[in-house]
């Protein structure tokens, strides 16, 4: 096509906030950049202008659309109910490992392309790759076949899917332009649209260990992603705003988090925050699908709870792992998994209650133990991480084990980590009221509303969840 503008004009339009870009301009801009016709320094200047000036919802939707069209888009046969979920990332965020097979066990297909960990946040792909043989790099045909036959697949986006985002994200990462909400939106939503789901649920985290530090900025991002996804045909799209101040669940680390998910799917036992979030998101995904038009949200929470209790989610997870080449022996017998070379415990400093566990500090310590990365494509350890025996609000006696640390690294790494984790935990004499992990639900028609935790989830024991 004939370019409507040159690169300098595109930069000037955004730099001086002259007017919104047209759809044709953004089509040319993304096509030219992806093909190499636009140099990195000019795209970097435009990205910085977007950080400064922002984009209209129409511009963001158009940018996202053309990023999607820069590569392959999954086409599904008619008759499938296809729902996906995306999380903005956190510490101990292992939700997808249980959520995808649980929703699939309820009869709704889940095509989920996930990412890797970076900085203090863990990555779903890194966790799944701790299962020996698990293949995250699938062809589109393999991905489609597993989703259609098993019911769910969790893999990486192929090189031919949304190549514009891959190139743009690498540039944003080194030019300080990651945090702009229109650019965050386009990056996240373009990959979700390319998977071909009919509807989408977003888990938008806020707090000191989230990329959005306040509920207000999380809500802003949620609204932006909802508008963009729905403008591109993924409707309805909704978001649940969730707190990210203490680690989710008991485990932080790759195999440790898989092990925790196996325990949940096989026994129904787990931490209350993790189980609540899994069941809330599962019910919302089922509610938005076309499979349960006459069921209330509360009824779908009960359905998901019963499927999890029955072991159906574990059966589905096992089938997915097997279909993607993973060794199911370690799922059935996690005790045979290799142990980390070093282990040390953090002990309670006093009698009382756990007042706070700083998830940001915990995430950073897990990276130092080898469980995460600070540079893209850096290898991670499968066995490194932290397992908590106590959560915020739990009663403790001085000397109780709060958590155990694991690493293969030497040179005083684990001793330094023990001190840092100990400093990240606070205690108090009086009992602590812990707020529910989900605080708001956001939709295009009702805006942001306080989320009321269903009674069936509110009253469960954190240790056995009433089962």
C-alpha positions in Angstrom: 0.0 0.0 0.0 1.1 3.6 -0.5 2.3 5.0 2.8 0.0 7.9 3.9 2.8 9.4 5.9 6.5 9.2 6.6 7.9 8.2 10.0 8.8 11.7 11.1 5.2 12.8 10.4 3.9 9.9 12.6 6.2 11.0 15.4 5.1 14.7 15.0 1.4 13.8 15.1 1.8 12.0 18.4 4.6 14.2 19.8 2.5 17.4 19.4 -0.8 15.7 20.0 -2.1 17.1 16.7 -4.9 14.5 16.3 -5.5 10.8 16.7 -3.9 8.4 14.3 -6.1 6.9 11.6 -6.6 3.2 11.2 -4.8 3.4 7.8 -1.8 5.2 9.4 -1.4 2.6 12.2 -1.7 -0.2 9.6 1.1 1.3 7.6 3.2 2.0 10.7 3.0 -1.5 12.1 3.5 -3.2 8.7 6.5 -1.0 8.0 8.1 -1.6 11.4 7.6 -5.3 11.3 9.1 -5.6 7.9 12.1 -3.5 8.9 11.3 -0.4 6.9 11.1 1.7 10.1 14.3 1.9 12.1 14.4 1.3 15.8 15.3 4.8 16.7 12.2 6.2 15.0 9.9 3.7 16.6 11.5 4.4 19.9 10.7 8.1 19.5 7.1 7.3 18.7 6.8 5.0 21.7 8.0 7.7 24.0 5.5 10.1 22.5 2.7 7.6 23.2 4.0 7.4 26.8 3.7 11.2 27.0 0.5 11.8 25.1 -1.4 8.6 25.4 -3.8 7.1 22.8 -7.6 7.2 22.4 -9.5 3.9 22.8 -10.0 3.9 19.1 -6.3 4.3 18.4 -5.4 1.5 20.9 -7.9 -0.9 19.4 -6.6 -0.1 15.9 -3.0 -0.5 17.0 -3.9 -3.9 18.6 -5.7 -5.1 15.5 -2.8 -4.5 13.2 -0.4 -6.1 15.6 -2.6 -9.2 15.5 -2.6 -9.1 11.7 1.2 -9.0 11.6 1.2 -12.7 12.0 -0.9 -15.9 12.2 -4.3 -16.0 13.8 -5.8 -19.3 15.1 -9.0 -20.3 13.3 -11.2 -22.7 15.2 -14.0 -25.0 13.9 -17.5 -24.0 14.8 -19.2 -25.5 17.8 -16.4 -25.0 20.3 -16.9 -22.8 23.5 -13.5 -21.0 23.7 -12.6 -19.0 26.8 -9.3 -17.7 27.9 -7.8 -15.9 30.9 -4.8 -13.5 31.3 -3.1 -12.4 34.4 -0.9 -9.3 34.6 1.6 -11.2 36.7 2.5 -11.6 40.3 4.4 -13.7 42.9 3.2 -17.2 43.4 0.7 -16.7 40.6 0.1 -20.3 39.5 -3.6 -19.9 38.8 -3.5 -21.0 35.2 -2.1 -24.4 36.0 -5.3 -25.3 37.8 -7.7 -23.0 36.1 -7.3 -24.2 32.5 -7.8 -27.9 33.2 -10.6 -27.1 35.7 -12.6 -25.0 33.1 -11.9 -27.7 30.5 -13.3 -30.3 32.9 -16.5 -28.3 33.0 -16.8 -28.7 29.2 -15.4 -25.3 28.0 -12.2 -25.3 25.8 -9.3 -23.2 27.0 -6.7 -22.1 24.4 -4.0 -20.5 26.5 -0.7 -19.0 25.3 1.4 -18.0 28.2 4.6 -16.2 29.0 7.8 -16.5 30.9 8.8 -14.9 34.2 10.8 -11.6 34.3 12.0 -9.6 37.2 10.2 -10.6 40.4 7.2 -12.3 38.7 7.1 -16.0 37.8 6.1 -17.3 34.4 3.6 -20.1 33.6 5.9 -21.6 30.9 8.8 -21.8 33.3 6.7 -23.6 35.8 5.4 -26.1 33.2 8.8 -26.7 31.8 9.9 -27.9 35.3 7.9 -31.0 34.3 10.4 -33.2 32.5 9.6 -33.4 28.7 6.8 -30.8 28.8 6.8 -29.1 25.4 5.8 -25.4 25.4 6.7 -24.8 21.7 3.9 -26.3 19.7 2.9 -25.8 16.1 -0.5 -24.2 15.5 -1.9 -27.5 14.4 -0.6 -29.3 17.5 -2.0 -26.5 19.7 -5.4 -26.7 18.0 -5.5 -30.5 18.2 -4.8 -30.6 21.9 -7.4 -27.9 22.7 -10.0 -29.8 20.6 -9.2 -33.3 21.9 -8.1 -32.7 25.5 -10.0 -29.4 26.2 -7.0 -27.2 27.0 -3.5 -26.4 26.1 -0.9 -24.1 27.7 2.0 -23.2 25.4 4.0 -20.3 24.1 3.0 -18.1 21.2 4.8 -19.3 18.1 7.3 -17.1 16.3 4.7 -16.4 13.6 2.1 -15.1 16.0 2.0 -11.4 16.7 5.6 -10.8 15.5 5.0 -7.0 15.8 4.5 -7.4 19.5 7.7 -9.5 19.9 9.7 -6.8 18.2 8.0 -3.9 19.9 8.3 -5.4 23.4 12.0 -5.9 23.0 12.3 -2.2 22.1 10.0 -1.0 24.9 12.0 -3.0 27.4 15.2 -1.1 26.6 13.7 2.4 26.1 11.7 2.8 29.3 8.3 2.6 27.5 6.9 -0.6 29.0 4.5 1.1 31.5 2.3 3.1 29.1 -1.2 1.8 29.4 -2.1 1.9 25.6 1.2 0.0 24.8 0.6 -2.5 27.7 -3.0 -3.0 26.4 -1.9 -3.6 22.8 0.8 -6.0 23.8 -1.4 -8.2 26.1 -4.6 -8.1 24.1 -3.0 -8.7 20.7 -1.7 -12.1 21.9 -5.0 -13.1 23.4 -7.0 -12.1 20.2 -4.6 -14.1 18.1 -5.5 -17.3 20.0 -9.0 -16.9 18.8 -11.1 -17.1 22.1 -14.7 -16.0 22.0 -14.5 -14.4 25.4 -11.8 -13.4 27.9 -11.4 -12.9 31.6 -8.6 -10.7 32.9 -6.9 -11.0 36.3 -5.5 -7.5 36.8 -3.3 -7.4 39.9 -2.4 -4.4 42.0 -0.2 -3.8 45.1 3.4 -3.6 45.8 4.3 -6.8 43.9 2.2 -6.0 40.9 3.0 -3.8 37.9 0.1 -1.6 38.8 0.7 -0.4 42.3 -2.7 1.0 43.0 -6.3 -0.1 42.5 -6.9 3.0 40.4 -4.2 2.2 37.9 -5.3 -1.4 37.8 -8.8 -0.3 37.0 -7.5 2.1 34.3 -5.6 -0.8 32.6 -8.6 -3.1 33.0 -10.9 -0.6 31.2 -8.4 -0.2 28.4 -8.0 -3.9 27.8 -11.7 -4.5 28.0 -12.5 -1.8 25.4 -9.7 -3.0 23.1 -10.6 -6.7 23.3 -14.3 -6.0 22.7 -13.6 -3.6 19.9 -11.8 -6.5 18.2 -14.6 -9.0 18.7 -13.7 -10.8 21.9 -16.9 -10.2 23.8 -17.6 -10.1 26.6 -14.3 -9.3 28.2 -14.3 -8.7 31.9 -11.6 -8.1 34.6 -11.2 -9.1 38.2 -9.0 -6.8 40.2 -6.9 -8.8 42.7 -4.6 -7.9 45.5 -0.9 -8.7 45.1 0.8 -7.8 48.4 1.6 -11.2 49.9 2.6 -14.3 47.8 -0.4 -16.2 46.4 -0.6 -19.7 47.9 2.2 -21.5 49.7 4.8 -21.9 46.9 7.0 -19.5 45.0 9.2 -21.2 42.4 8.8 -23.4 39.4 8.4 -27.0 40.4 7.3 -26.0 43.9 4.3 -24.2 42.4 3.5 -27.2 40.1 3.7 -29.4 43.2 1.3 -27.1 45.0 -1.1 -27.3 42.1 -0.9 -31.1 42.0 -1.8 -31.1 45.7 -4.8 -28.9 45.1 -6.1 -30.9 42.1 -5.6 -34.3 43.8 -6.8 -33.5 47.3 -8.7 -30.2 47.2 -6.4 -28.9 49.9 -4.6 -25.5 49.6 -4.4 -22.0 50.8 -7.7 -20.0 50.9 -6.5 -17.1 48.7 -5.3 -19.4 45.9 -8.5 -21.6 46.0 -10.7 -18.5 46.1 -9.1 -17.0 43.1 -9.1 -20.2 41.0 -12.8 -20.7 41.7 -13.8 -17.1 41.1 -12.0 -16.9 37.8 -13.3 -20.4 36.7 -16.9 -19.4 37.5 -16.4 -16.1 35.6 -15.0 -18.0 32.5 -17.9 -20.4 32.6 -20.4 -17.6 33.1 -19.1 -15.9 30.0 -19.2 -19.0 27.9 -22.3 -20.1 25.9 -22.5 -23.4 27.8 -24.3 -22.4 30.9 -26.9 -19.7 29.9 -29.3 -20.5 32.8 -26.8 -20.7 35.6 -25.9 -17.9 38.1 -22.3 -17.0 39.0 -22.8 -18.6 42.4 -24.1 -21.9 40.8 -21.0 -22.0 38.6 -18.7 -21.5 41.6 -20.3 -24.6 43.1 -19.9 -26.5 39.8 -16.2 -25.6 39.6 -15.7 -26.4 43.3 -17.3 -29.8 42.8 -15.2 -30.6 39.7 -12.0 -29.6 41.6 -13.1 -31.7 44.6 -13.8 -34.8 42.3 -10.3 -34.9 40.8 -11.7 -34.1 37.3 -9.3 -31.1 36.9 -6.3 -33.3 37.8 -7.4 -35.9 35.2 -7.6 -33.1 32.6 -4.2 -31.6 33.7 -2.6 -35.0 33.4 -4.0 -35.5 29.9 -2.7 -32.1 28.8 0.8 -32.7 30.2 0.9 -36.1 28.5 -0.3 -34.6 25.2 2.5 -32.1 25.4 5.2 -34.7 26.0 5.5 -34.3 29.8 6.4 -37.0 32.2 3.2 -37.8 34.1 5.1 -40.0 36.5 6.2 -36.9 38.5 2.6 -35.8 38.7 1.4 -39.1 40.1 4.5 -39.4 42.4 5.9 -35.9 43.0 8.1 -37.3 45.8 10.4 -38.8 43.1 11.3 -35.3 41.8 14.9 -34.3 42.3 15.6 -32.1 45.4 17.5 -28.8 45.4 21.1 -29.1 46.8 20.5 -26.7 49.7 17.6 -26.1 52.0 17.2 -23.7 55.0 14.2 -22.5 57.0 13.1 -19.1 58.3 11.8 -19.3 61.9 9.2 -17.1 63.6 10.9 -14.3 65.6 8.1 -14.1 68.2 4.8 -15.4 69.4 1.7 -13.9 67.9 0.4 -13.6 64.3 2.0 -13.1 60.9 1.1 -9.5 60.1 2.7 -9.1 56.6 4.8 -10.9 54.0 6.2 -8.6 51.4 5.5 -10.3 48.1 7.9 -8.0 46.2 10.8 -8.9 48.5 9.9 -12.5 48.3 9.8 -12.4 44.5 13.2 -10.8 44.4 14.6 -13.4 46.8 13.2 -16.2 44.7 15.1 -14.8 41.7 18.3 -14.7 43.7 17.8 -18.4 44.6 17.6 -19.2 40.8 13.9 -19.5 40.4 13.5 -16.4 38.2 15.4 -14.2 35.8 16.3 -10.5 35.4 17.2 -10.8 31.7 15.0 -12.3 29.0 15.9 -15.9 28.1 18.1 -16.3 31.1 17.8 -20.0 32.3 16.0 -20.7 35.6 16.2 -23.5 38.1 13.3 -25.9 38.4 13.9 -26.8 42.0 14.7 -23.4 43.5 12.2 -21.3 45.4 10.4 -20.8 48.7 7.6 -22.9 50.4 5.6 -21.2 53.1 4.1 -23.0 56.0 2.5 -19.9 57.3 0.5 -17.1 55.6 -0.6 -13.6 56.7 -3.1 -13.9 59.5 -1.8 -17.3 60.8 -0.9 -17.7 64.5 2.7 -18.6 65.3 4.9 -19.4 68.2 8.5 -18.2 68.4 10.7 -20.8 66.5 7.9 -22.1 64.2 9.0 -22.7 60.6 7.5 -19.8 58.5 9.0 -21.0 55.3 11.7 -23.1 53.7 14.2 -21.9 51.0 15.6 -24.1 48.3 18.5 -23.5 45.8 21.3 -25.2 43.9 23.5 -22.1 44.1 26.4 -21.9 46.5 28.6 -19.1 47.8 26.4 -17.9 50.6 23.3 -17.4 48.4 20.9 -19.3 50.7 22.2 -17.6 53.9 21.7 -14.2 52.4 18.2 -15.2 51.2 17.2 -16.4 54.7 18.1 -13.0 56.1 16.2 -11.1 53.4 13.1 -13.3 53.8 13.2 -12.9 57.5 13.2 -9.1 57.1 10.3 -9.3 54.7 8.0 -10.9 57.4 6.3 -8.8 60.1 4.6 -10.0 63.2 2.0 -8.6 65.7 0.4 -9.6 69.0 -3.2 -9.3 67.8 -5.1 -11.3 65.2 -5.1 -10.0 61.6 -8.0 -9.6 59.3 -7.0 -10.6 55.8 -9.1 -9.1 53.0 -10.3 -11.3 50.2 -7.9 -11.6 47.3 -10.5 -10.3 44.7 -11.7 -6.7 45.4 -13.5 -5.5 42.2 -15.0 -6.8 39.0 -14.9 -4.6 35.9 -17.1 -4.8 32.7 -17.9 -2.5 29.9 -21.6 -2.2 30.8 -21.3 -1.8 34.6 -17.9 -0.3 35.1 -16.0 -1.3 38.3 -18.0 -2.8 41.1 -17.0 -4.1 44.5 -16.6 -7.9 44.2 -18.7 -9.8 46.8 -17.0 -13.1 47.6 -19.6 -15.9 47.3 -20.6 -17.3 50.7 -19.5 -20.8 49.8 -15.9 -19.5 49.3 -15.9 -17.1 52.3 -16.5 -19.7 55.0 -14.1 -22.3 54.0 -11.1 -23.5 56.1 -7.8 -22.4 54.6 -6.3 -25.8 55.3 -9.0 -28.2 54.0 -11.4 -25.8 52.3 -14.3 -27.6 53.9 -13.8 -30.9 52.0 
